[in-house]
């Protein structure tokens, strides 16, 4: 879905930016242009960015289980 109608930024692009390391709305605006025109999308963009950052897949540690010899 389109989040920023003025620039044409989608929720998918915001999630991609988060996965690429984008951490703040200011950085999101610099990377995508989202919110740089009228700013009415910044609340939704911030929510999506935060959600995407919190749901990033984290590498699970490999348990050091000793193998039976």
The first five atom37 places (N, CA, C, CB, O) and aatype in JSON, in Angstrom:
{
  "aatype": [20, 20, 20, 20, 20, 20, 20, 20, 20, 20, 20, 20, 20, 20, 20, 20, 20, 20, 20, 20, 20, 20, 20, 20, 20, 20, 20, 20, 20, 20, 20, 20, 20, 20, 20, 20, 20, 20, 20, 20, 20, 20, 20, 20, 20, 20, 20, 20, 20, 20, 20, 20, 20, 20, 20, 20, 20, 20, 20, 20, 20, 20, 20, 20, 20, 20, 20, 20, 20],
  "atom_mask": [
    [1, 1, 1, 1, 1],
    [1, 1, 1, 1, 1],
    [1, 1, 1, 1, 1],
    [1, 1, 1, 1, 1],
    [1, 1, 1, 1, 1],
    [1, 1, 1, 1, 1],
    [1, 1, 1, 1, 1],
    [1, 1, 1, 1, 1],
    [1, 1, 1, 1, 1],
    [1, 1, 1, 1, 1],
    [1, 1, 1, 1, 1],
    [1, 1, 1, 1, 1],
    [1, 1, 1, 1, 1],
    [1, 1, 1, 1, 1],
    [1, 1, 1, 1, 1],
    [1, 1, 1, 1, 1],
    [1, 1, 1, 1, 1],
    [1, 1, 1, 1, 1],
    [1, 1, 1, 1, 1],
    [1, 1, 1, 1, 1],
    [1, 1, 1, 1, 1],
    [1, 1, 1, 1, 1],
    [1, 1, 1, 1, 1],
    [1, 1, 1, 1, 1],
    [1, 1, 1, 1, 1],
    [1, 1, 1, 1, 1],
    [1, 1, 1, 1, 1],
    [1, 1, 1, 1, 1],
    [1, 1, 1, 1, 1],
    [1, 1, 1, 1, 1],
    [1, 1, 1, 1, 1],
    [1, 1, 1, 1, 1],
    [1, 1, 1, 1, 1],
    [1, 1, 1, 1, 1],
    [1, 1, 1, 1, 1],
    [1, 1, 1, 1, 1],
    [1, 1, 1, 1, 1],
    [1, 1, 1, 1, 1],
    [1, 1, 1, 1, 1],
    [1, 1, 1, 1, 1],
    [1, 1, 1, 1, 1],
    [1, 1, 1, 1, 1],
    [1, 1, 1, 1, 1],
    [1, 1, 1, 1, 1],
    [1, 1, 1, 1, 1],
    [1, 1, 1, 1, 1],
    [1, 1, 1, 1, 1],
    [1, 1, 1, 1, 1],
    [1, 1, 1, 1, 1],
    [1, 1, 1, 1, 1],
    [1, 1, 1, 1, 1],
    [1, 1, 1, 1, 1],
    [1, 1, 1, 1, 1],
    [1, 1, 1, 1, 1],
    [1, 1, 1, 1, 1],
    [1, 1, 1, 1, 1],
    [1, 1, 1, 1, 1],
    [1, 1, 1, 1, 1],
    [1, 1, 1, 1, 1],
    [1, 1, 1, 1, 1],
    [1, 1, 1, 1, 1],
    [1, 1, 1, 1, 1],
    [1, 1, 1, 1, 1],
    [1, 1, 1, 1, 1],
    [1, 1, 1, 1, 1],
    [1, 1, 1, 1, 1],
    [1, 1, 1, 1, 1],
    [1, 1, 1, 1, 1],
    [1, 1, 1, 1, 1]
  ],
  "atom_positions": [
    [[0.85, -1.18, 0.0], [0.0, 0.0, 0.0], [0.89, 1.23, 0.0], [-0.96, 0.0, 1.22], [2.02, 1.2, 0.48]],
    [[0.35, 2.31, -0.55], [1.1, 3.56, -0.55], [0.98, 4.22, 0.82], [0.59, 4.52, -1.66], [-0.11, 4.38, 1.36]],
    [[2.13, 4.59, 1.36], [2.17, 5.31, 2.64], [2.33, 6.8, 2.35], [3.34, 4.79, 3.55], [1.62, 7.62, 2.93]],
    [[3.24, 7.13, 1.48], [3.48, 8.52, 1.09], [2.95, 8.71, -0.33], [5.0, 8.89, 1.19], [3.59, 8.3, -1.3]],
    [[1.79, 9.32, -0.42], [1.17, 9.54, -1.73], [1.95, 10.59, -2.53], [-0.29, 9.98, -1.55], [2.07, 10.47, -3.75]],
    [[2.47, 11.59, -1.86], [3.18, 12.67, -2.56], [4.39, 12.15, -3.34], [3.63, 13.74, -1.57], [4.62, 12.56, -4.48]],
    [[5.14, 11.26, -2.73], [6.38, 10.77, -3.33], [6.18, 9.39, -3.94], [7.5, 10.73, -2.29], [6.94, 8.99, -4.82]],
    [[5.17, 8.66, -3.49], [4.9, 7.32, -4.01], [5.67, 6.22, -3.29], [5.23, 7.28, -5.46], [6.07, 5.24, -3.92]],
    [[5.87, 6.38, -1.98], [6.6, 5.38, -1.19], [5.61, 4.39, -0.61], [7.43, 6.06, -0.07], [4.58, 4.77, -0.04]],
    [[5.93, 3.1, -0.75], [5.04, 2.05, -0.26], [5.53, 1.47, 1.06], [4.92, 0.94, -1.3], [6.66, 1.7, 1.48]],
    [[4.64, 0.71, 1.69], [5.01, 0.03, 2.94], [6.13, -0.96, 2.68], [3.79, -0.69, 3.57], [6.99, -1.17, 3.54]],
    [[6.14, -1.57, 1.52], [7.2, -2.52, 1.17], [8.56, -1.82, 1.13], [6.9, -3.18, -0.2], [9.56, -2.36, 1.61]],
    [[8.6, -0.63, 0.56], [9.85, 0.13, 0.5], [10.33, 0.53, 1.9], [9.68, 1.38, -0.37], [11.53, 0.55, 2.16]],
    [[9.41, 0.83, 2.78], [9.78, 1.18, 4.15], [10.35, -0.04, 4.86], [8.56, 1.73, 4.93], [11.34, 0.08, 5.58]],
    [[9.74, -1.19, 4.67], [10.27, -2.43, 5.27], [11.64, -2.76, 4.71], [9.3, -3.6, 5.03], [12.53, -3.18, 5.45]],
    [[11.82, -2.58, 3.41], [13.13, -2.82, 2.8], [14.19, -1.88, 3.38], [13.05, -2.65, 1.27], [15.32, -2.3, 3.65]],
    [[13.83, -0.62, 3.57], [14.77, 0.34, 4.16], [15.14, -0.08, 5.58], [14.16, 1.77, 4.16], [16.3, 0.04, 5.97]],
    [[14.18, -0.57, 6.35], [14.45, -1.03, 7.71], [15.4, -2.22, 7.68], [13.14, -1.4, 8.44], [16.33, -2.29, 8.49]],
    [[15.18, -3.14, 6.77], [16.06, -4.3, 6.66], [17.47, -3.9, 6.22], [15.47, -5.31, 5.67], [18.44, -4.58, 6.53]],
    [[17.56, -2.8, 5.49], [18.86, -2.3, 5.04], [19.57, -1.48, 6.1], [18.69, -1.47, 3.78], [20.67, -0.98, 5.88]],
    [[18.93, -1.34, 7.28], [19.6, -0.65, 8.39], [19.04, 0.71, 8.74], [21.0, -0.5, 8.08], [19.57, 1.36, 9.65]],
    [[18.01, 1.16, 8.07], [17.4, 2.45, 8.38], [16.78, 2.39, 9.77], [16.34, 2.84, 7.3], [15.99, 1.49, 10.06]],
    [[17.13, 3.35, 10.64], [16.68, 3.28, 12.02], [15.8, 4.44, 12.48], [17.84, 3.19, 12.9], [15.13, 4.32, 13.5]],
    [[15.8, 5.54, 11.75], [15.01, 6.7, 12.17], [14.15, 7.19, 11.02], [15.93, 7.83, 12.69], [14.41, 6.89, 9.85]],
    [[13.13, 7.96, 11.36], [12.26, 8.54, 10.34], [13.05, 9.54, 9.49], [11.03, 9.22, 10.97], [12.83, 9.63, 8.29]],
    [[13.95, 10.28, 10.11], [14.77, 11.24, 9.36], [15.61, 10.5, 8.31], [15.69, 12.04, 10.32], [15.74, 10.96, 7.18]],
    [[16.18, 9.38, 8.71], [16.96, 8.58, 7.77], [16.07, 7.99, 6.68], [17.71, 7.46, 8.51], [16.47, 7.92, 5.52]],
    [[14.87, 7.57, 7.06], [13.91, 7.05, 6.09], [13.57, 8.12, 5.05], [12.62, 6.57, 6.79], [13.5, 7.83, 3.86]],
    [[13.37, 9.35, 5.51], [13.08, 10.46, 4.6], [14.25, 10.7, 3.65], [12.76, 11.74, 5.4], [14.05, 10.94, 2.46]],
    [[15.47, 10.65, 4.18], [16.63, 10.85, 3.32], [16.77, 9.75, 2.29], [17.9, 10.93, 4.16], [17.12, 10.01, 1.14]],
    [[16.48, 8.51, 2.69], [16.66, 7.37, 1.78], [15.54, 7.26, 0.75], [16.74, 6.09, 2.57], [15.81, 6.92, -0.41]],
    [[14.3, 7.53, 1.15], [13.17, 7.26, 0.27], [12.42, 8.51, -0.17], [12.22, 6.35, 0.95], [11.7, 8.48, -1.17]],
    [[12.57, 9.6, 0.55], [11.81, 10.81, 0.27], [10.48, 10.84, 1.01], [11.57, 10.93, -1.2], [9.76, 11.84, 0.96]],
    [[10.15, 9.75, 1.68], [8.88, 9.64, 2.41], [8.74, 10.77, 3.43], [8.79, 8.27, 3.13], [9.61, 10.96, 4.28]],
    [[7.66, 11.52, 3.33], [7.4, 12.6, 4.28], [8.07, 13.92, 3.95], [7.82, 12.19, 5.61], [7.93, 14.88, 4.7]],
    [[8.78, 13.98, 2.84], [9.53, 15.2, 2.53], [8.67, 16.3, 1.91], [10.66, 14.89, 1.6], [9.14, 17.43, 1.77]],
    [[7.43, 15.99, 1.54], [6.59, 17.0, 0.92], [5.63, 17.58, 1.95], [5.81, 16.39, -0.27], [5.89, 18.66, 2.48]],
    [[4.54, 16.91, 2.23], [3.54, 17.48, 3.16], [3.7, 16.94, 4.58], [2.14, 17.18, 2.66], [3.3, 17.6, 5.54]],
    [[4.28, 15.75, 4.73], [4.54, 15.2, 6.06], [3.37, 14.48, 6.71], [4.97, 16.27, 6.94], [3.51, 13.99, 7.83]],
    [[2.23, 14.4, 6.05], [1.07, 13.77, 6.69], [1.25, 12.26, 6.86], [-0.18, 14.05, 5.88], [0.5, 11.64, 7.61]],
    [[2.21, 11.67, 6.19], [2.44, 10.23, 6.27], [3.45, 9.84, 7.34], [2.9, 9.71, 4.94], [3.66, 8.65, 7.57]],
    [[4.07, 10.81, 8.0], [5.18, 10.49, 8.9], [4.77, 9.61, 10.07], [5.77, 11.77, 9.42], [5.57, 8.77, 10.51]],
    [[3.56, 9.77, 10.59], [3.12, 8.92, 11.69], [3.03, 7.46, 11.29], [1.77, 9.38, 12.2], [3.54, 6.59, 11.99]],
    [[2.41, 7.21, 10.16], [2.29, 5.84, 9.67], [3.66, 5.29, 9.29], [1.33, 5.77, 8.48], [3.96, 4.12, 9.55]],
    [[4.48, 6.11, 8.67], [5.82, 5.67, 8.29], [6.64, 5.29, 9.51], [6.54, 6.78, 7.49], [7.36, 4.29, 9.5]],
    [[6.54, 6.09, 10.57], [7.26, 5.78, 11.81], [6.78, 4.47, 12.41], [7.09, 6.91, 12.82], [7.6, 3.67, 12.87]],
    [[5.48, 4.24, 12.4], [4.93, 2.99, 12.93], [5.43, 1.79, 12.12], [3.39, 3.03, 12.92], [5.83, 0.78, 12.69]],
    [[5.4, 1.9, 10.81], [5.86, 0.81, 9.95], [7.35, 0.56, 10.12], [5.54, 1.11, 8.49], [7.79, -0.59, 10.14]],
    [[8.12, 1.62, 10.23], [9.56, 1.48, 10.42], [9.85, 0.78, 11.74], [10.24, 2.86, 10.38], [10.68, -0.13, 11.79]],
    [[9.19, 1.19, 12.8], [9.39, 0.57, 14.11], [8.97, -0.9, 14.09], [8.59, 1.33, 15.19], [9.67, -1.76, 14.62]],
    [[7.84, -1.18, 13.47], [7.36, -2.56, 13.38], [8.37, -3.41, 12.6], [5.98, -2.6, 12.7], [8.68, -4.53, 13.02]],
    [[8.86, -2.9, 11.5], [9.82, -3.65, 10.69], [11.12, -3.87, 11.44], [10.09, -2.92, 9.37], [11.73, -4.93, 11.35]],
    [[11.56, -2.87, 12.19], [12.79, -3.0, 12.97], [12.63, -4.03, 14.07], [13.19, -1.65, 13.56], [13.58, -4.76, 14.39]],
    [[11.45, -4.11, 14.66], [11.22, -5.05, 15.76], [11.0, -6.47, 15.28], [10.04, -4.61, 16.57], [11.12, -7.41, 16.08]],
    [[10.68, -6.66, 14.02], [10.42, -8.01, 13.52], [11.53, -8.52, 12.63], [9.12, -8.03, 12.77], [11.38, -9.54, 11.96]],
    [[12.66, -7.82, 12.62], [13.8, -8.32, 11.84], [14.19, -9.69, 12.36], [15.0, -7.34, 11.92], [14.17, -9.94, 13.57]],
    [[14.53, -10.56, 11.46], [14.97, -11.88, 11.9], [16.36, -11.76, 12.5], [14.95, -12.9, 10.73], [17.27, -11.19, 11.91]],
    [[16.49, -12.31, 13.65], [17.77, -12.3, 14.34], [18.39, -13.69, 14.22], [17.61, -11.87, 15.83], [17.68, -14.69, 14.36]],
    [[19.67, -13.76, 13.98], [20.3, -15.06, 13.89], [20.25, -15.76, 15.24], [21.74, -14.93, 13.4], [20.57, -15.17, 16.27]],
    [[19.85, -17.0, 15.21], [19.8, -17.77, 16.44], [21.16, -18.4, 16.7], [18.7, -18.86, 16.37], [21.8, -18.89, 15.77]],
    [[21.61, -18.38, 17.95], [22.9, -19.0, 18.24], [22.81, -20.51, 18.08], [23.36, -18.63, 19.66], [21.78, -21.13, 18.37]],
    [[23.88, -21.07, 17.64], [23.96, -22.52, 17.51], [24.38, -23.06, 18.87], [24.96, -22.96, 16.37], [25.39, -22.65, 19.44]],
    [[23.58, -23.98, 19.38], [23.91, -24.56, 20.68], [25.11, -25.47, 20.55], [22.71, -25.34, 21.26], [25.2, -26.29, 19.63]],
    [[26.02, -25.32, 21.47], [27.24, -26.14, 21.46], [26.99, -27.47, 22.15], [28.39, -25.41, 22.13], [27.54, -27.73, 23.22]],
    [[26.18, -28.31, 21.55], [25.9, -29.61, 22.13], [27.01, -30.59, 21.79], [24.54, -30.14, 21.65], [27.41, -30.72, 20.63]],
    [[27.47, -31.25, 22.79], [28.52, -32.25, 22.56], [27.92, -33.47, 21.89], [29.21, -32.65, 23.89], [26.86, -33.95, 22.28]],
    [[28.6, -33.96, 20.89], [28.12, -35.15, 20.18], [28.57, -36.39, 20.93], [28.64, -35.17, 18.71], [29.67, -36.44, 21.49]],
    [[27.71, -37.4, 20.95], [28.06, -38.65, 21.61], [29.16, -39.33, 20.82], [26.82, -39.58, 21.74], [29.07, -39.47, 19.6]],
    [[30.19, -39.76, 21.51], [31.33, -40.38, 20.83], [31.28, -41.87, 20.87], [32.62, -39.91, 21.42], [32.17, -42.53, 20.33]]
  ]
}
